[in-house]
Amino acid sequence: MWNEPYLESCCRSALHRLCLSGTGGRPRGLRDEPCLARLERKGFACLSADDRYRVTREGEGRHGTEVLGGKRKA
């Protein structure tokens, strides 16, 4: 049975961009901020003290299974 929260395609794309941004994260005020905020509410991202979204461990795991199709980063 599927137990994970559903991510819209726009949120999957935002999660992918967030993972690609690395430790620098993504700033607030971008067009995908609604998705980044949704990812934060689901625990896949966090908003740091410098007002940048960064991926969480849960977000990295979800990115690996849903966006990369189970492939892990080398």
matplotlib code that plots the C-alpha trace (Angstrom):
import matplotlib.pyplot as plt

x = [0.0, 1.2, 1.9, 3.8, 2.2, 1.5, 3.7, 2.3, 4.7, 5.5, 6.6, 8.7, 10.4, 11.0, 12.4, 14.8, 15.9, 16.4, 18.6, 20.6, 21.2, 23.3, 24.3, 23.6, 19.9, 17.2, 16.3, 12.8, 10.9, 11.3, 8.4, 8.5, 8.3, 4.7, 6.1, 9.1, 6.8, 4.7, 7.9, 8.8, 5.4, 5.8, 9.3, 11.2, 12.7, 13.6, 13.9, 17.2, 18.1, 19.4, 16.0, 17.0, 15.3, 17.4, 16.6, 16.3, 17.3, 13.7, 13.7, 16.8, 15.3, 12.1, 14.1, 15.9, 12.8, 10.4, 12.4, 15.4, 13.4, 15.3, 18.7, 21.1, 23.7, 27.2]
y = [0.0, 3.5, 5.4, 8.4, 11.8, 12.5, 15.1, 17.1, 17.2, 20.8, 19.9, 17.0, 19.4, 21.9, 19.0, 18.1, 21.8, 21.9, 18.8, 20.2, 23.4, 21.5, 23.1, 26.6, 25.9, 28.0, 31.5, 32.6, 34.7, 32.4, 31.2, 27.8, 29.1, 27.7, 24.2, 24.7, 25.8, 22.7, 20.5, 22.2, 21.3, 17.7, 17.6, 17.3, 20.8, 23.2, 27.0, 28.0, 31.1, 32.8, 32.4, 29.7, 26.4, 23.3, 19.7, 17.4, 13.7, 12.8, 15.0, 13.4, 10.0, 11.0, 12.5, 9.3, 7.1, 9.3, 11.7, 9.5, 6.3, 4.5, 5.5, 6.8, 9.5, 8.1]
z = [0.0, -0.8, 2.4, 1.2, 0.5, -3.1, -4.8, -7.8, -10.8, -10.1, -6.5, -7.9, -10.2, -7.3, -5.2, -8.1, -8.4, -4.7, -4.7, -7.7, -5.7, -3.2, 0.1, -1.3, -1.3, -3.1, -2.1, -1.2, -3.8, -6.8, -8.9, -7.2, -3.7, -3.2, -4.0, -1.8, 1.0, 0.4, 0.5, 3.8, 5.3, 4.2, 5.8, 2.5, 2.8, 5.5, 5.6, 7.1, 9.1, 5.9, 4.3, 1.9, 1.3, 1.8, 1.2, 4.2, 4.5, 3.9, 0.8, -0.5, 0.0, -1.7, -4.6, -5.0, -5.2, -7.0, -9.1, -9.9, -10.0, -7.3, -8.5, -5.8, -6.2, -6.5]

ax = plt.figure().add_subplot(projection="3d")
ax.plot(x, y, z, "-o")
ax.set_aspect("equal")
plt.show()
